[in-house]
Amino acid sequence: MSDDPFIKLAKNIEKFQKIIGYSFASITHLFRALLTTSYINDSKPGDKSFHDAYSTLGDSILHVICMEKALEKGENTKEGLTIYKMRYASNSQLHNIGLSIKLQNYVVWGKAELYPPVWIRSNKILANYVEALFGAVYLDGGMDAAKQVVKKLKILK
């Protein structure tokens, strides 16, 4: 049995999709979102990392979903919208969501990121992978799919 985290992710993909309540049409999006640059540098030198692009996209998608929800609830001031966004899309909140779904067990970490676990050093690290997950879902299934995962993960309580 291989200890390669990429193979581990591939073997557990169905379980992860059940956890997030979404099945990918193109699993490539999920792999790109969850592969760390460190893993790529360790195992596949010369390959490109897509994580940052997926994370940036996912951050934007999550903000749109938050703003939509805030407006639906009657918030109409810039300050109120900002507070709403900070409450539900903060690094701390997203880190906790990541822990609740055990996302750290599905991210394909590089060797240097495992000991000690990089995701406990800062809320931002795991939060970025939650955002990348939203980017992957959006690219795979569009805004409705992203909203579905946000709802399943209870981000906008």
N, C-alpha and C positions, 0 to 999 in steps of 0.2 A: 504494500500500500504506500502510495506516495505522500510525502509531507508537503508537497508543493501546494501553496495556498490557492493558486489559480485552479488547480484540479479539484481542490476541496470546494471552492465556490461552484464550479461546474456541477459537482455531484449534489450540491445542496440548493440548486437554483429553484427547483419546484417548491421546496419548503419556504424559501425566502419570498417567493411570489405570493404564496398563501398568506404569509405574515403581513405583507403590504397591501394585499387585496387587489393585485394587478398582475396579469400575465402578459409578458412582453411578446409582441409579434416578432421583433428583432432583438434577440438577446444581446447582440453586439452593443447596443446602447447601455445596457446594465453593466456589462464587463468594462466598457470604457469609463463609466462613471466610478467604478469601484477599484480600478487598478491604480495603485500609487506610482508616482514617478520613481520612487526608490525601488519598488519591485521591478519596474521596467528596466532601470539601470542595472539592477542585480542580475536579472535573468534574460533580458532581451535588449542588450545594448543596441542603440540605433533606432529602435522603435519609438514612436511618438506617444506622449502621454496626452490624454484628452480630458483628464479629471478637471483641470482648472476651467476649461471651457464649459463643461457640463455643470460645474458648481456655480459659475457666474450666471449661466442661463437659468438654473434652478432657483437661484436667489431672486432673480427678476420675476420668474413665474410665481414664486411664493408671495412676493410683494404685491403682485397684481391680484392674486386670490385674496390676500389680506385686505387690500383696499376695497375690493368689491364687497367683501363681507362687512366691512366697517360702514360703507355707504348704505348697504341694505339695512343695517341696524340704525341708520339715521345720523351717523357722524358726518358732519359737513365742514368742520374747521381743519385747517392745515395741522394745527397742533394736535387735535384729536386723532386725526388720521396717523400722524407720526407716533403718537403714544400707542395706538392700537397695533401698528406695525411692530413697534419695539416690544410690546407685550407678547406677541405671538410668534414673531420671527427672530427673536434674539438668539445669539449664539448659545446662551445658557439653555433656553427652551429647546432649541434644536438638538443640542447635545443630549439633553434628557430624553428626547424622543428617540434619538439614535441608540441610547442605552436601553430604552424600553423594548426596542425590537432587536436588540443585540446586534446592531449593525457592525460593530467592531469585529464580529465573528465572520462577516461576509466580505468585508473590505480585504483586498489582496495587498497586504503590507509587505514592505521590503524587510530584509533581515534586521537592519538597524532600528526599525520602528517597533519591533516586537518586544525587545528586552532593554529597558523597561518599556511597557506599552505606551506608545506615543499618544494615544487618544486620551490618556488620563492626565497628561501634562497641561492641556489647555482645552477649554470648551470648544474653541474655534475649530480644532482639527476634526472632531467627529461631526460637528455642525456642518462643515464644508462637505462632508460625504452625504449628509442628509440632503443638502441643497443639490448636490450632484445627482442624487437619486431622483429628485423632482425634475431636473433637466433631462434625465434619461427617459422618464415616464412621459414628459411633454413631447420629446422628439419622437417617441414611439407611438403615442396614442392621442396627442393633442391636449388642449386645455381641459376638456371634460375628464380625461383620464387623470390628469394631475390633480384636479379637484377631488376626484374619487379617492386618491391616495391620501390627500390632506385630510379628508373626512375620516377615512379608515384609521389614520394615525392620531386622530383627535387633536390636531394642532390648533384649530380654531374652536375652542371649547364653547 
